[in-house]
Amino acid sequence: MVIPVPEAESNIPYYESLYPGEFKMPKQLIHIQPFSVDPEQPDYDLDTEDEAFVNRLQKRLEVGALQFEQMMDRLEKGSGQQLVTLQEAKLLLKEDDELIREVFEYWSKRRKLCKGGSLAPVVKQEKRDGSSTGDPYVAFRRRTEKMQTRKNRKNDEASYEKMLKLRRDLSRAVTILEMIKKREKSKRELLHLTLEIVEKRYKKMYTLSATHTNQIPVFTTLH
């Protein structure tokens, strides 16, 4: 398996025309123009065939590369599935009639030969009738069914640990309550036993005191 790599060419005949060597460092690299508005750049870009056509057209008419791109861009944006007519193109372009006719004929020929339906690359979107659902190049599809979100195992493990901790704390609380119940029951039994002992001691002391009272002799005083 070999990864295809494009070959680099060093001897290009038109390199000097694209990159002239007469560059001079400007005195100021950053230019600020707060009140100027940049012209809107067209979305259409020239290719090799367009450059050849513009070069042939420049021999007869005055046209630039940016002007040609703007004309092609307006024709592309003004047309949908159905191409604009020559009269509609004159309203869109507002240029010289001969130039409009030459560019319109060139654009219409290229548009008919184009298989994609548009010379400028566009993002395919789903049609409202749903007929483009099988096209793999359609972007921004509508979801027909709700997708199930993936659960996070990390959150499940954290929740499980929290539940184990809560169960352990509740078990400890139940054990403490049972021990408190046993303690209070023992205190209650101790209180009853103490009361019973006190009552028995009181009865015994009362009995002893009564017995000693009966055995004491009675002395009479003689005058």
C-alpha positions in Angstrom: 0.0 0.0 0.0 1.4 3.3 -1.1 0.1 6.7 -0.1 -0.2 8.9 -3.2 1.8 12.1 -2.9 1.7 14.9 -5.5 5.0 15.6 -7.1 6.5 19.1 -6.6 7.5 21.0 -9.7 10.3 23.6 -9.6 10.5 24.7 -13.2 7.2 26.5 -13.8 7.1 28.7 -16.9 4.6 31.2 -15.5 6.1 31.4 -12.0 7.7 34.8 -12.7 4.3 36.2 -13.8 2.6 35.1 -10.7 5.3 36.0 -8.2 7.3 39.0 -9.6 10.7 39.6 -7.9 10.2 43.4 -7.7 9.0 43.4 -4.1 9.9 46.4 -1.9 9.3 46.5 1.8 6.7 49.2 2.5 7.3 51.8 5.2 4.1 50.9 7.0 2.9 47.4 7.1 -0.5 48.0 8.7 -2.8 50.4 7.0 -6.0 51.6 8.8 -8.9 52.8 6.7 -11.9 53.1 9.1 -14.3 54.8 6.6 -13.7 52.5 3.6 -15.9 49.5 2.9 -14.3 46.4 1.4 -16.1 45.3 -1.8 -17.9 42.1 -1.5 -15.9 39.2 -2.9 -17.7 36.8 -5.2 -18.0 33.1 -4.2 -17.1 32.0 -7.7 -13.4 31.3 -8.4 -11.8 31.1 -11.8 -10.3 27.8 -13.0 -8.0 27.0 -15.8 -10.8 26.9 -18.5 -12.1 30.3 -17.2 -8.7 31.8 -17.4 -8.3 30.7 -21.0 -11.7 32.2 -21.9 -10.9 35.5 -20.2 -7.6 35.7 -22.0 -9.3 35.2 -25.4 -12.0 37.6 -24.4 -9.6 40.4 -23.4 -8.3 40.5 -27.0 -11.7 41.9 -28.1 -13.3 43.3 -25.0 -12.2 45.0 -21.8 -12.8 42.6 -18.9 -10.9 41.6 -15.8 -10.7 38.4 -13.8 -12.6 39.9 -10.8 -15.2 41.3 -13.1 -15.7 37.9 -14.8 -16.0 36.2 -11.4 -18.6 38.7 -10.3 -20.6 38.1 -13.5 -20.4 34.3 -13.1 -21.4 34.6 -9.5 -24.5 36.6 -10.2 -25.6 34.2 -12.9 -25.1 31.2 -10.6 -27.0 32.8 -7.7 -29.7 34.1 -10.0 -30.4 30.6 -11.4 -31.8 27.6 -9.6 -32.7 24.4 -11.4 -33.9 26.5 -14.3 -31.3 28.7 -16.1 -31.9 32.4 -16.5 -32.5 33.8 -20.0 -30.4 36.4 -21.8 -32.9 39.2 -21.0 -32.8 38.3 -17.3 -29.0 38.1 -17.4 -28.9 41.7 -18.8 -30.9 42.8 -15.8 -28.6 41.0 -13.4 -25.2 42.0 -14.8 -25.8 45.5 -16.1 -22.7 45.5 -18.3 -22.0 46.0 -22.0 -24.4 43.9 -24.1 -21.7 42.2 -26.1 -19.8 41.3 -23.0 -23.0 40.0 -21.3 -23.8 37.9 -24.4 -20.3 36.3 -24.5 -20.2 35.5 -20.8 -23.8 34.3 -20.9 -23.1 31.9 -23.8 -20.0 30.6 -22.1 -21.7 30.1 -18.8 -24.8 28.4 -20.3 -22.5 25.9 -22.1 -20.6 25.1 -19.0 -23.7 24.8 -16.9 -25.3 22.3 -19.3 -22.2 20.2 -19.3 -21.9 20.3 -15.5 -23.3 17.2 -13.8 -23.6 18.7 -10.4 -26.1 21.3 -11.6 -24.0 24.3 -10.3 -20.5 25.5 -11.3 -19.9 26.9 -7.8 -19.6 24.3 -5.0 -22.6 24.4 -2.7 -23.7 22.5 0.4 -26.3 20.0 -0.3 -29.3 20.2 2.0 -32.2 17.9 2.6 -35.3 18.5 0.5 -38.6 19.1 2.3 -40.3 16.2 0.6 -37.7 13.8 2.0 -36.5 12.5 -1.4 -32.8 13.2 -0.7 -32.6 11.0 2.4 -30.5 8.4 0.6 -27.9 10.8 -0.7 -24.7 10.5 1.5 -23.6 14.0 0.6 -26.6 15.8 2.1 -25.7 17.9 5.1 -27.9 19.0 8.0 -30.3 16.1 7.9 -33.5 16.0 10.0 -33.6 13.3 12.6 -36.4 10.9 11.9 -36.2 9.2 15.3 -34.9 10.3 18.6 -31.4 9.0 19.3 -30.7 7.4 22.6 -28.0 9.2 24.5 -25.1 7.3 25.8 -25.0 6.9 29.5 -21.9 7.9 31.4 -20.4 5.1 33.4 -18.5 7.5 35.6 -21.8 9.0 36.8 -23.2 5.6 37.5 -20.2 4.6 39.6 -20.4 7.8 41.6 -24.1 7.3 42.2 -23.5 3.7 43.3 -20.8 4.7 45.8 -23.1 7.4 47.2 -25.9 4.8 47.6 -23.5 2.4 49.4 -22.4 5.2 51.8 -26.0 6.1 52.5 -26.9 2.5 53.2 -23.9 2.2 55.6 -24.9 5.4 57.4 -28.5 4.2 57.7 -27.4 0.9 59.1 -25.2 2.6 61.7 -28.2 4.9 62.7 -30.5 1.8 63.1 -27.8 0.1 65.3 -27.4 3.2 67.5 -31.2 3.5 67.9 -31.4 -0.1 69.0 -28.6 0.4 71.5 -30.4 3.5 72.9 -33.6 1.5 73.2 -31.8 -1.2 75.2 -30.1 1.4 77.4 -33.4 3.1 78.2 -35.0 -0.2 79.0 -32.2 -1.1 81.3 -32.5 2.2 83.1 -36.2 1.7 83.5 -35.7 -1.8 85.0 -33.0 -0.4 87.3 -35.4 2.3 88.5 -38.1 -0.3 89.2 -35.6 -2.5 91.1 -34.4 0.5 93.1 -37.9 1.5 94.0 -38.7 -2.1 95.1 -35.6 -2.3 97.3 -36.5 1.0 98.9 -40.1 -0.2 99.6 -38.8 -3.4 101.1 -36.3 -1.7 103.3 -39.0 0.8 104.5 -41.3 -2.1 105.4 -38.5 -3.9 107.2 -37.6 -0.8 109.2 -41.2 -0.2 110.1 -41.7 -3.7 111.3 -38.5 -3.5 113.5 -39.5 -0.2 115.0 -43.0 -1.5 115.9 -41.5 -4.6 117.6 -39.1 -2.5 119.7 -41.9 -0.2 120.8 -43.9 -3.2 122.3 -40.9 -4.5 124.3 -40.1 -1.2 126.1 -41.2 -1.4 129.9 -43.5 1.2 131.4 -42.3 3.0 134.5 -44.7 4.8 136.8 -43.8 7.7 138.9 -44.5 7.4 142.7 -45.3 10.5 144.6 
